């Protein structure tokens, strides 16, 4: 393939600054991406092909630069670049750190993140799109290739933001990526908008949790030629959720769709309900789709429910099962789950496993979804084997009262033993610990 630039090439921009091309990173349908040095910074340059570097595309990028990024997780355009003797143009954006993987790496098991990390990534995706939509912006092309996550921390980065537009703009040209587009967009009944973003986001979250597509079951297996008419029927004309409780015609096939079969029962009833609503009623009626805020809040509940079985596997302690007298069993060894202590904060319940961390959305009245600043962490007891404590990593002293009535203050860096009935005043919120 003929490239627009060579590795280690130095070019002069029309603004008079030198641009050093470090190396070629890859190419897509719209252009090429390079690592560059520009004005003393390491950045990424997306350079459009001549046929895609239109005046309309340039206007879109310039508007995005003016609007500014909705959230720090977006690798947002920072400057438009033109080069002497080059007919097209490009834009600069932050460079993705090498420790971030794409979701294809997850699907192909090239990375093996924990449930905790995957759920954290889903929470950050939902939160980021909530902030994008708050600005009346539409992403239009949610898919595998546009998101990266850190397999250990779950931190997320969102790239290819140059097709983001105001939700009312209908002439952007980009309709989305096959298999991620909402049914009304597949059928040509609607252009991408916030509602279609929500459908695509739900597909992405389903993929990350279930390692499978929500509409690919028996009907997909029976397709002999996966051409455009077949895809239109499967994803647009007659989409059927693989776990639709009222329609079993598209169930996942054992030996062919094993990821979906294995993962679906592992998650909580609330998560399964959200997916069912999105891909049944929501497939036909956009107003029935799950909002980013609901996804974010319910995924936080899911993260809070993680409990570690004696066999060492992560599980989800489903409160709904307790209400219906269904036992919580480990998905791996099938033994009864005996969760560690639970911390109740307002209406939230957090399982306090060893190394469980609490953040701003747990301990502060003003909600924050950064997962950057750890405000508390469960640590092993320094003397008593098998016991643990909650360590204060915030700047606010905690006031603790035991079930026996003893009261004391826990300053930064200090911890107290986790015991049943202990009340904690974290500053803005109050919590109570229950054992087992």
C-alpha positions in Angstrom: 0.0 0.0 0.0 1.3 3.4 -0.9 1.6 5.6 2.2 1.2 9.3 2.5 4.4 9.6 4.6 7.5 7.6 5.4 8.7 6.6 8.8 11.2 9.1 10.2 10.2 11.7 7.5 10.2 15.4 8.4 7.6 17.6 6.7 6.7 21.3 7.0 3.2 22.2 7.9 1.5 25.2 6.3 1.5 26.8 9.7 5.3 26.9 9.5 6.0 24.2 12.1 8.0 21.1 11.5 6.2 17.7 11.8 8.3 14.6 12.4 6.7 11.3 11.3 7.9 8.7 13.7 6.2 5.6 12.4 3.1 4.3 10.6 0.5 2.9 13.0 -2.3 1.7 10.8 -5.0 2.5 8.2 -8.7 2.4 8.1 -11.5 3.3 5.7 -10.9 7.1 6.0 -7.2 7.4 6.3 -3.9 6.5 7.9 -2.6 7.0 11.4 0.9 7.9 12.3 2.9 8.5 15.5 4.5 12.0 15.2 6.5 14.5 17.1 5.0 18.0 16.8 5.9 21.1 18.7 7.7 19.0 21.4 4.8 16.6 21.9 4.3 12.9 21.0 0.9 12.7 19.3 -1.0 10.7 16.8 -1.8 12.1 13.3 -4.8 10.9 11.3 -4.2 11.8 7.7 -7.3 11.5 5.4 -7.2 9.9 2.0 -7.9 12.5 -0.8 -11.4 11.1 -1.3 -12.4 11.3 2.4 -10.6 14.6 3.3 -13.5 16.7 2.2 -14.3 20.2 3.2 -17.3 18.9 5.1 -15.0 16.5 7.1 -12.6 19.3 7.8 -15.4 21.5 9.1 -16.6 18.7 11.4 -13.1 18.3 12.9 -12.7 22.0 13.4 -16.0 22.2 15.2 -15.0 19.4 17.5 -11.8 21.1 18.4 -13.8 24.2 19.2 -16.4 22.3 21.3 -13.7 20.5 23.3 -13.6 16.9 24.6 -16.6 15.8 26.7 -14.4 13.7 29.0 -10.7 12.9 29.4 -11.2 9.4 28.1 -11.8 10.7 24.5 -8.7 11.0 22.3 -10.1 14.2 21.0 -8.8 16.2 18.0 -6.5 19.0 19.1 -5.3 20.6 15.9 -5.9 20.5 12.1 -2.8 19.9 10.0 -2.1 20.7 6.4 1.2 20.0 4.7 2.9 21.5 1.6 2.5 19.5 -1.6 -0.2 17.3 0.0 -3.8 17.6 -1.3 -5.6 16.3 1.8 -5.4 17.2 5.5 -5.1 15.5 8.9 -5.6 16.2 12.6 -3.6 15.6 15.7 -4.9 13.8 18.8 -3.4 12.3 21.9 -1.4 9.1 21.4 -2.8 5.9 22.8 -0.4 4.3 25.4 0.8 0.9 24.4 -0.6 -0.8 27.5 -4.1 -0.3 26.2 -5.7 -3.2 24.3 -8.6 -3.2 21.9 -11.7 -5.3 22.4 -10.6 -7.7 19.6 -7.7 -8.7 22.0 -10.4 -9.5 24.6 -12.4 -11.6 22.1 -9.4 -13.6 21.0 -8.2 -14.1 24.6 -4.9 -12.3 23.9 -5.6 -10.5 27.2 -7.3 -12.1 30.3 -8.8 -9.3 32.4 -10.7 -10.0 35.6 -14.5 -9.5 35.7 -13.8 -6.4 37.8 -11.6 -4.9 35.1 -14.1 -5.7 32.3 -17.0 -4.2 34.3 -15.0 -1.1 35.1 -14.4 -0.6 31.4 -18.1 -0.9 30.7 -18.9 1.6 33.4 -16.4 4.1 32.0 -17.8 3.6 28.5 -21.4 4.3 29.7 -20.2 7.3 31.7 -18.2 8.7 28.8 -21.2 8.4 26.4 -23.4 10.0 29.0 -21.1 13.0 29.0 -20.9 13.0 25.1 -24.7 13.0 24.8 -25.1 15.7 27.4 -23.4 18.0 24.9 -26.0 17.0 22.3 -23.2 15.1 20.4 -23.7 11.8 18.6 -20.8 9.3 18.2 -22.4 7.5 15.2 -19.9 4.6 14.9 -19.6 2.7 18.1 -17.7 -0.6 17.3 -14.8 -2.8 18.3 -12.2 -0.7 16.6 -12.9 2.6 18.3 -12.3 1.7 22.0 -9.3 0.6 24.0 -9.1 -0.6 27.6 -6.4 -1.3 30.2 -6.7 -5.0 31.0 -5.6 -4.6 34.6 -7.4 -1.4 35.6 -10.3 -1.3 33.2 -9.5 2.3 32.2 -10.9 3.2 28.8 -9.8 5.4 25.9 -12.1 6.3 23.0 -10.6 7.1 19.6 -11.8 8.0 16.0 -13.8 10.9 17.3 -13.7 12.8 14.0 -17.1 11.6 13.0 -18.8 12.9 16.1 -21.4 15.6 15.3 -24.3 17.3 16.8 -27.2 14.9 17.1 -29.4 16.8 14.7 -26.9 16.8 11.8 -27.9 14.1 9.3 -25.4 14.7 6.5 -22.2 13.4 8.3 -22.1 10.4 5.9 -21.0 7.8 8.5 -23.8 5.3 9.2 -21.8 3.0 11.5 -20.2 -0.4 11.5 -22.1 -3.5 10.4 -23.2 -5.7 13.4 -23.2 -2.6 15.7 -25.8 -0.4 13.9 -29.3 -0.1 15.3 -32.1 -1.8 13.2 -33.6 1.5 12.0 -30.2 2.6 10.7 -29.6 -0.8 9.0 -33.0 -0.5 7.3 -32.3 3.0 6.2 -35.3 4.4 8.2 -33.1 6.7 10.3 -29.7 8.3 10.4 -27.4 7.7 13.4 -28.5 9.6 16.5 -28.4 9.3 20.3 -31.0 6.5 20.3 -28.9 4.5 17.8 -25.8 5.2 19.9 -27.6 3.6 22.8 -28.3 0.5 20.9 -24.7 0.2 19.7 -23.4 0.9 23.2 -25.6 -2.0 24.5 -24.1 -4.3 21.9 -20.6 -3.3 22.9 -21.4 -3.9 26.6 -23.0 -7.3 25.8 -19.9 -8.2 23.8 -17.6 -7.3 26.6 -19.6 -9.2 29.3 -20.7 -12.2 27.2 -18.0 -12.4 24.5 -20.7 -12.8 21.9 -23.1 -10.8 19.8 -26.7 -10.5 21.2 -28.4 -11.2 17.8 -26.2 -14.1 16.6 -27.8 -17.5 17.5 -29.4 -20.3 15.6 -30.5 -18.0 12.7 -27.0 -16.7 12.2 -25.6 -20.3 12.1 -28.1 -21.3 9.4 -27.0 -18.5 7.0 -25.0 -20.0 4.2 -23.8 -16.8 2.6 -23.3 -13.9 5.0 -23.9 -11.2 2.4 -25.7 -7.8 2.7 -29.2 -9.2 2.4 -28.5 -11.8 5.1 -27.0 -9.1 7.4 -29.9 -6.8 6.8 -32.4 -9.5 7.8 -30.4 -10.6 10.9 -29.6 -7.1 12.3 -32.3 -4.9 10.8 -35.4 -6.5 9.4 -36.0 -9.2 11.9 -33.6 -9.0 14.8 -34.2 -11.6 17.5 -32.4 -11.5 20.8 -30.6 -14.8 21.5 -32.1 -14.9 25.0 -35.6 -13.5 24.2 -37.9 -15.1 26.8 -40.8 -15.0 24.4 -39.1 -16.1 21.2 -36.7 -19.1 21.3 -36.1 -19.2 17.5 -32.6 -17.7 17.8 -31.2 -19.4 20.8 -27.4 -19.8 20.9 -26.3 -23.2 19.6 -24.1 -25.5 21.8 -20.7 -26.1 20.3 -21.0 -22.9 18.2 -22.1 -20.1 20.6 -20.6 -21.5 23.8 -19.4 -18.1 25.2 -23.0 -16.8 25.3 -24.3 -20.0 26.9 -21.6 -20.0 29.5 -21.6 -16.3 30.5 -25.3 -15.5 30.5 -26.2 -17.3 33.7 -23.2 -15.9 35.6 -24.5 -12.4 35.7 -27.2 -10.9 37.9 -30.8 -10.9 37.1 -30.8 -7.1 36.8 -28.1 -7.1 34.1 -30.0 -9.8 32.2 -33.2 -7.7 32.4 -31.5 -4.7 30.9 -30.1 -6.7 28.0 -33.5 -8.3 27.4 -35.3 -5.0 27.3 -32.7 -3.4 24.9 -32.7 -6.2 22.4 -36.4 -7.0 22.4 -38.6 -4.0 22.9 -35.6 -1.7 22.3 -34.8 -3.2 19.0 -38.2 -2.0 17.7 -38.9 1.0 19.8 -35.8 3.3 20.4 -37.5 5.0 23.4 -37.3 1.6 25.2 -33.5 1.5 25.1 -31.4 1.6 28.2 -29.8 5.0 28.9 -26.1 5.4 29.5 -26.8 6.6 33.1 -28.8 3.4 33.9 -26.1 1.2 32.4 -23.5 3.1 34.4 -25.4 2.8 37.7 -26.4 -0.9 37.3 -22.9 -1.8 36.2 -21.6 -0.2 39.4 -24.0 -2.4 41.3 -22.6 -5.4 39.5 -19.1 -4.4 40.3 -20.1 -3.9 44.0 -21.5 -7.4 44.0 -18.3 -9.2 43.1 -17.5 -11.9 45.7 -14.7 -14.4 45.7 -15.5 -18.0 46.1 -13.3 -20.3 48.2 -12.1 -21.8 44.9 -10.7 -18.3 44.0 -13.1 -17.4 41.2 -14.9 -14.1 40.9 -18.7 -14.4 41.2 -21.7 -12.0 41.5 -23.7 -12.1 44.7 -27.2 -11.6 43.4 -29.5 -10.0 45.9 -32.5 -10.8 43.6 -31.8 -14.5 44.2 -32.1 -14.0 47.9 -35.4 -12.4 47.5 -36.7 -15.4 45.5 -35.1 -18.0 47.8 -32.7 -19.1 45.0 -29.2 -20.0 46.2 -26.1 -18.2 45.1 -23.7 -20.8 43.8 -20.2 -20.5 42.3 -20.3 -20.8 38.5 -17.0 -22.7 38.6 -17.2 -25.2 41.5 -21.0 -25.0 42.2 -20.4 -24.6 46.0 -22.6 -22.2 48.0 -21.2 -18.7 48.0 -20.4 -17.2 51.4 -19.6 -13.5 50.7 -17.3 -11.5 52.8 -18.7 -8.6 54.9 -21.1 -6.2 53.2 -20.9 -2.4 53.5 -24.3 -0.6 53.1 -23.9 3.0 52.0 -27.3 4.7 51.5 -29.0 2.3 49.1 -25.7 0.7 47.8 -24.3 -2.6 49.0 -20.6 -3.3 48.5 -19.1 -6.7 49.1 -15.9 -6.2 51.1 -13.5 -8.7 49.6 -9.8 -8.4 50.3 -8.4 -5.5 48.1 -11.9 -4.1 47.4 -11.6 -0.4 46.7 -14.0 2.4 47.4 -14.1 5.5 45.2 -15.8 8.9 45.0 -19.2 7.5 43.9 -19.2 5.4 47.1 -18.1 7.9 49.7 -19.0 11.3 48.3 -22.4 12.9 47.9 -21.3 14.5 44.6 -21.1 11.5 42.2 -17.8 10.9 40.5 -16.9 8.0 38.1 -13.2 8.4 37.7 -11.8 5.2 39.3 -8.6 7.2 39.7 -8.6 8.3 43.4 -9.0 5.4 45.8 -10.7 6.6 49.0 -10.7 3.4 50.9 -9.3 -0.2 50.5 -9.9 -3.5 52.3 -6.5 -4.7 53.7 -5.4 -7.8 55.6 -5.3 -7.6 59.4 -1.7 -7.1 60.5 -2.1 -9.8 63.3 -5.3 -11.8 63.0 -5.1 -14.3 60.2 -8.3 -14.4 58.1 -9.4 -11.0 59.3 -9.4 -7.8 57.4 -9.7 -4.0 57.9 -10.9 -1.0 56.0 -8.1 1.6 55.4 -8.8 5.3 55.1 -7.1 6.7 51.9 -9.1 9.9 51.9 -8.2 13.3 53.5 -11.3 13.2 55.6 -11.1 11.5 59.1 -13.7 8.8 59.6 -15.8 8.5 62.8 -16.3 4.8 63.7 -18.8 3.3 66.2 -18.8 -0.4 67.0 -21.8 -2.5 67.8 -20.7 -2.4 71.5 -20.8 1.4 71.4 -17.0 2.1 71.2 -16.2 5.2 69.2 -12.9 6.3 67.6 -11.5 8.3 64.7 -9.7 6.8 61.7 -7.3 9.3 60.1 -5.6 9.0 56.7 -3.5 5.9 56.3 -5.1 4.2 59.3 -7.6 1.3 59.3 -10.1 -0.4 61.5 -11.1 -4.1 61.8 -14.2 -5.0 59.8 -16.8 -6.3 62.3 -20.5 -6.8 62.1 -22.6 -3.8 63.1 -19.9 -1.2 62.8 -21.1 2.2 61.8 -18.8 4.6 59.8 -19.3 8.3 59.2 -17.2 8.8 56.0 -17.8 12.6 56.0 -20.6 13.1 53.5 -22.2 9.7 53.8 -22.7 7.0 56.5 -22.2 3.3 56.1 -22.8 0.1 58.2 -21.0 -3.2 58.0 -22.8 -6.5 58.1 -20.9 -9.8 58.3 -21.6 -12.7 55.9 
